[in-house]
Amino acid sequence: MTVKKVALACSVCGRRNYFVPENPRRTERLTLKKFCKYCGKVTVHQETK
């Protein structure tokens, strides 16, 4: 069984740094604070399609 993954992109630079398993029950886009290695600081990362 293959797990679908969605990408989390940095809201500052727009790079996709993290991948998380998809949850089909989630209706809104996932938003998390994560460390961006390109910006060098913790920024908001949002789920992309």
N, C-alpha and C positions, 0 to 999 in steps of 0.2 A: 504494500500500500504506500503510495507516494503522498507526502504531505506538501500541500501548496504553501508557498511562502510569499510574503509581501515585503516590499522594501520600505525602509524608513529613511527619508531624505532630510538633510539639515535645512532649516528654514533660513539660514544666513547665506551659505554658499551653494546650496542646492544639490550637493553630492549625496549619493546613496551610500550610507556607511553601515547600516545594520539590516538584517533580514530576520523576520519573526514569522512563526507559523500563522497561517490564516485561520481566523475564527469565523465560521459562517453565520453565527448568531449575532455578531457585532454589526450594528447598523451605521454607526458613525466612524469616521476615520480616527485611527489610533494616534494619540499625541503623547510623546514621552520626552523627558529631558535626558539627553545622553551627551557623552563627550564626543566632540568632532575632532578627529586628529588633524584635519586640514585647517580648521579655524584655531585650534589649540585651546578651546574652552568648552564648557558645557552650554549647549544650545538646545532649543526645541526641535525635535525631529517629528515629522508627520508622515503618516502612511501614504505611499504613492501607489498608483496603479501600474 
